[in-house]
Amino acid sequence: MKSKSRIILYTKPGCHLCEEMKHEMVRAQCDDLYTLEEVNIETEPDLLRRYRFEIPVLEIDGVVAFKGRLRAEEFKAHIKSAPSR
């Protein structure tokens, strides 16, 4: 079996688009294919400068895959086709 994809969600408290993205990820029903780490961009000045106006940003296996909005179907298709699959 292949390893799980490593996902980092760059977010910040109170971000409604971030909450929507997480909801769509759950709706995709493929959480057995990845591990998720949420990173608050407000804790690191470099991340805040880089992502302040772009969150949420979803990085999959070290590559930015989605910014802003996400649909469950797109996410699931992307995860299933990830190199770690």
N, C-alpha and C positions, 0 to 999 in steps of 0.2 A: 504494500500500500504506500502511496505517495504521502509526503508530509503535508501538513495543513499550511495554507497560505497565511502569511503574517500580515495583518491589517493594522494600520495606525490611522485613527480618526483625529485630525487636528480640529479642536473645538474650543469653546469658551463658555463659561456659565451664562445662562440666559439666551443662548442662541437657538431660536425657534427652527431655523433651517437645519441645524445640527440634530435636533430632536426628530425632525421629519426624516432625515437621512437614516438615523438609527431605527426608526419605525419601519422604513422600507427594507432595511437589512433583515430585520426580524421577519417581516412579511415574506421575504424570499425563501425562508425555511431551508437554509443551507448552512446553519451555524456549525455543523459538524465538519465543514470544510475549511474553517479558518479560526485563527485566534485573533482577538480584538484587543487593542490597547488604545485607550483614549488619552490624548495629550492636550492639556489646557495651554493654549498658546500664550496666555497672560503670565505664565510662570517663567518664561524665557524670553528676554528682549529680542533675540534674533528671530525666534518663531513669530513673535508679535509683529515685527517689522515685515516679515515675509508673507504672513497669512492674514493680517488684520482685516483686509477687505475681501478676502477670498473664501473664508470658512463657510461651510465645512469643506475640508479637504480630506479625501480618502486615499491613502497610500496603500497599495497592495504589493507585497514582496519588494518593497523599496522603490516603487514607481508610482507617481501620482496618477491615479486612474479616474477619479471623479472629483469635481468641484461643484459646490452649490447644491443643485438638486440631483436626486437619484431615484430611479424607478426600480422596484424589486426585480423585475424581469431582466433588466440590464445588468444589475448587480449579480444575479444568479448566473447568468450566461458568462459574465466576465470571470467569476470565481471558478466555474467549471472548466474554463479554458486556460486557467493560470498555469504557468510553467511547472508549478509544484504539483499539479494534478497528475 
